[in-house]
Protein backbone atom coordinates (compact mmCIF):
# COMPACT_ATOMS: atom_id res chain seq x y z
CA UNK A 1 0.00 0.00 0.00
CA UNK A 2 2.75 2.45 0.95
CA UNK A 3 4.67 1.56 -2.20
CA UNK A 4 1.59 2.41 -4.30
CA UNK A 5 1.27 5.84 -2.59
CA UNK A 6 4.96 6.53 -3.19
CA UNK A 7 4.58 5.60 -6.85
CA UNK A 8 1.51 7.82 -7.32
CA UNK A 9 3.21 10.79 -5.67
CA UNK A 10 6.28 10.35 -7.89
CA UNK A 11 4.27 9.99 -11.10
CA UNK A 12 2.04 13.05 -10.62
CA UNK A 13 4.04 15.98 -9.24
CA UNK A 14 1.96 18.94 -10.44
CA UNK A 15 -1.32 19.52 -12.22
CA UNK A 16 -2.96 22.65 -13.62
CA UNK A 17 -6.34 22.78 -15.39
CA UNK A 18 -7.07 25.70 -17.74
CA UNK A 19 -10.64 26.19 -18.90
CA UNK A 20 -10.82 27.85 -22.31
CA UNK A 21 -14.30 28.04 -23.79
CA UNK A 22 -15.55 24.56 -24.71
CA UNK A 23 -12.17 23.01 -23.98
CA UNK A 24 -10.16 22.30 -20.87
CA UNK A 25 -6.39 21.91 -21.03
CA UNK A 26 -4.54 19.95 -18.37
CA UNK A 27 -0.83 20.49 -17.76
CA UNK A 28 0.60 17.66 -15.68
CA UNK A 29 4.19 17.18 -14.55
CA UNK A 30 5.10 13.54 -14.10
CA UNK A 31 8.22 11.44 -13.65
CA UNK A 32 9.51 8.41 -15.47
CA UNK A 33 10.79 5.31 -13.67
CA UNK A 34 14.25 6.85 -14.04
CA UNK A 35 13.12 10.03 -12.21
CA UNK A 36 13.16 12.21 -15.35
CA UNK A 37 10.38 14.79 -15.37
CA UNK A 38 8.11 15.41 -18.36
CA UNK A 39 4.88 17.26 -19.11
CA UNK A 40 1.65 15.86 -20.47
CA UNK A 41 -0.69 18.32 -22.12
CA UNK A 42 -4.24 17.04 -22.47
CA UNK A 43 -7.01 18.76 -24.40
CA UNK A 44 -10.46 17.66 -23.26
CA UNK A 45 -13.66 18.51 -25.15
CA UNK A 46 -17.20 17.57 -24.18
CA UNK A 47 -18.98 15.83 -27.06
CA UNK A 48 -22.41 14.31 -27.56
CA UNK A 49 -22.83 10.74 -28.82
CA UNK A 50 -26.18 10.71 -30.65
CA UNK A 51 -26.23 6.91 -30.92
CA UNK A 52 -25.91 6.43 -27.16
CA UNK A 53 -27.74 9.68 -26.37
CA UNK A 54 -25.12 10.81 -23.86
CA UNK A 55 -22.18 13.15 -23.42
CA UNK A 56 -18.56 12.00 -23.26
CA UNK A 57 -15.15 13.66 -23.14
CA UNK A 58 -12.87 13.44 -26.15
CA UNK A 59 -9.22 13.74 -25.09
CA UNK A 60 -6.01 14.36 -26.99
CA UNK A 61 -2.70 14.09 -25.21
CA UNK A 62 0.90 14.97 -26.00
CA UNK A 63 4.00 14.19 -24.00
CA UNK A 64 6.70 16.83 -23.78
CA UNK A 65 10.13 15.74 -22.55
CA UNK A 66 12.79 17.93 -20.90
CA UNK A 67 15.16 17.83 -23.84
CA UNK A 68 12.44 19.38 -26.05
CA UNK A 69 11.18 22.14 -23.69
CA UNK A 70 13.27 24.95 -25.13
CA UNK A 71 12.49 24.21 -28.79
CA UNK A 72 8.78 23.68 -28.20
CA UNK A 73 8.51 26.82 -26.05
CA UNK A 74 10.24 28.84 -28.78
CA UNK A 75 7.97 27.43 -31.47
CA UNK A 76 4.86 28.18 -29.42
CA UNK A 77 6.05 31.69 -28.54
CA UNK A 78 6.92 32.38 -32.19
CA UNK A 79 3.46 31.25 -33.32
CA UNK A 80 1.69 33.32 -30.64
CA UNK A 81 3.82 36.36 -31.47
CA UNK A 82 2.99 35.95 -35.18
CA UNK A 83 -0.75 35.86 -34.41
CA UNK A 84 -0.49 38.94 -32.17
CA UNK A 85 1.82 41.05 -34.34
CA UNK A 86 1.87 39.51 -37.83
CA UNK A 87 5.68 39.51 -37.63
CA UNK A 88 7.70 36.46 -38.62
CA UNK A 89 10.53 35.46 -36.27
CA UNK A 90 14.07 36.18 -37.48
CA UNK A 91 14.81 32.51 -38.05
CA UNK A 92 11.54 31.83 -39.90
CA UNK A 93 11.86 29.62 -42.97
CA UNK A 94 8.96 29.70 -45.42
CA UNK A 95 9.81 26.17 -46.61
CA UNK A 96 7.39 23.65 -45.13
CA UNK A 97 8.93 21.29 -42.60
CA UNK A 98 10.65 18.30 -44.17
CA UNK A 99 10.71 14.98 -42.39
CA UNK A 100 13.08 12.13 -43.08
CA UNK A 101 12.38 8.44 -42.72
CA UNK A 102 14.75 6.10 -40.88
CA UNK A 103 17.02 5.89 -43.93
CA UNK A 104 17.35 9.69 -44.04
CA UNK A 105 15.26 10.00 -47.21
CA UNK A 106 12.73 12.86 -47.31
CA UNK A 107 9.13 11.92 -46.67
CA UNK A 108 6.59 13.15 -49.21
CA UNK A 109 4.53 15.87 -47.47
CA UNK A 110 1.38 14.42 -49.09
CA UNK A 111 1.91 11.20 -47.12
CA UNK A 112 2.98 12.76 -43.83
CA UNK A 113 0.07 11.25 -41.82
CA UNK A 114 1.05 7.76 -43.00
CA UNK A 115 4.67 8.49 -41.97
CA UNK A 116 3.59 9.55 -38.46
CA UNK A 117 1.41 6.43 -38.15
CA UNK A 118 4.43 4.28 -39.00
CA UNK A 119 6.42 5.92 -36.18
CA UNK A 120 3.90 4.62 -33.63
CA UNK A 121 4.51 0.99 -34.58
C-alpha positions as CSV (number, residue, x, y, z in Angstrom):
1,X,0.0,0.0,0.0
2,X,2.7,2.5,0.9
3,X,4.7,1.6,-2.2
4,X,1.6,2.4,-4.3
5,X,1.3,5.8,-2.6
6,X,5.0,6.5,-3.2
7,X,4.6,5.6,-6.8
8,X,1.5,7.8,-7.3
9,X,3.2,10.8,-5.7
10,X,6.3,10.3,-7.9
11,X,4.3,10.0,-11.1
12,X,2.0,13.0,-10.6
13,X,4.0,16.0,-9.2
14,X,2.0,18.9,-10.4
15,X,-1.3,19.5,-12.2
16,X,-3.0,22.6,-13.6
17,X,-6.3,22.8,-15.4
18,X,-7.1,25.7,-17.7
19,X,-10.6,26.2,-18.9
20,X,-10.8,27.8,-22.3
21,X,-14.3,28.0,-23.8
22,X,-15.5,24.6,-24.7
23,X,-12.2,23.0,-24.0
24,X,-10.2,22.3,-20.9
25,X,-6.4,21.9,-21.0
26,X,-4.5,19.9,-18.4
27,X,-0.8,20.5,-17.8
28,X,0.6,17.7,-15.7
29,X,4.2,17.2,-14.5
30,X,5.1,13.5,-14.1
31,X,8.2,11.4,-13.6
32,X,9.5,8.4,-15.5
33,X,10.8,5.3,-13.7
34,X,14.3,6.8,-14.0
35,X,13.1,10.0,-12.2
36,X,13.2,12.2,-15.4
37,X,10.4,14.8,-15.4
38,X,8.1,15.4,-18.4
39,X,4.9,17.3,-19.1
40,X,1.7,15.9,-20.5
41,X,-0.7,18.3,-22.1
42,X,-4.2,17.0,-22.5
43,X,-7.0,18.8,-24.4
44,X,-10.5,17.7,-23.3
45,X,-13.7,18.5,-25.1
46,X,-17.2,17.6,-24.2
47,X,-19.0,15.8,-27.1
48,X,-22.4,14.3,-27.6
49,X,-22.8,10.7,-28.8
50,X,-26.2,10.7,-30.6
51,X,-26.2,6.9,-30.9
52,X,-25.9,6.4,-27.2
53,X,-27.7,9.7,-26.4
54,X,-25.1,10.8,-23.9
55,X,-22.2,13.1,-23.4
56,X,-18.6,12.0,-23.3
57,X,-15.2,13.7,-23.1
58,X,-12.9,13.4,-26.1
59,X,-9.2,13.7,-25.1
60,X,-6.0,14.4,-27.0
61,X,-2.7,14.1,-25.2
62,X,0.9,15.0,-26.0
63,X,4.0,14.2,-24.0
64,X,6.7,16.8,-23.8
65,X,10.1,15.7,-22.6
66,X,12.8,17.9,-20.9
67,X,15.2,17.8,-23.8
68,X,12.4,19.4,-26.0
69,X,11.2,22.1,-23.7
70,X,13.3,25.0,-25.1
71,X,12.5,24.2,-28.8
72,X,8.8,23.7,-28.2
73,X,8.5,26.8,-26.1
74,X,10.2,28.8,-28.8
75,X,8.0,27.4,-31.5
76,X,4.9,28.2,-29.4
77,X,6.1,31.7,-28.5
78,X,6.9,32.4,-32.2
79,X,3.5,31.3,-33.3
80,X,1.7,33.3,-30.6
81,X,3.8,36.4,-31.5
82,X,3.0,35.9,-35.2
83,X,-0.8,35.9,-34.4
84,X,-0.5,38.9,-32.2
85,X,1.8,41.1,-34.3
86,X,1.9,39.5,-37.8
87,X,5.7,39.5,-37.6
88,X,7.7,36.5,-38.6
89,X,10.5,35.5,-36.3
90,X,14.1,36.2,-37.5
91,X,14.8,32.5,-38.0
92,X,11.5,31.8,-39.9
93,X,11.9,29.6,-43.0
94,X,9.0,29.7,-45.4
95,X,9.8,26.2,-46.6
96,X,7.4,23.6,-45.1
97,X,8.9,21.3,-42.6
98,X,10.6,18.3,-44.2
99,X,10.7,15.0,-42.4
100,X,13.1,12.1,-43.1
101,X,12.4,8.4,-42.7
102,X,14.7,6.1,-40.9
103,X,17.0,5.9,-43.9
104,X,17.4,9.7,-44.0
105,X,15.3,10.0,-47.2
106,X,12.7,12.9,-47.3
107,X,9.1,11.9,-46.7
108,X,6.6,13.2,-49.2
109,X,4.5,15.9,-47.5
110,X,1.4,14.4,-49.1
111,X,1.9,11.2,-47.1
112,X,3.0,12.8,-43.8
113,X,0.1,11.2,-41.8
114,X,1.1,7.8,-43.0
115,X,4.7,8.5,-42.0
116,X,3.6,9.5,-38.5
117,X,1.4,6.4,-38.1
118,X,4.4,4.3,-39.0
119,X,6.4,5.9,-36.2
120,X,3.9,4.6,-33.6
121,X,4.5,1.0,-34.6
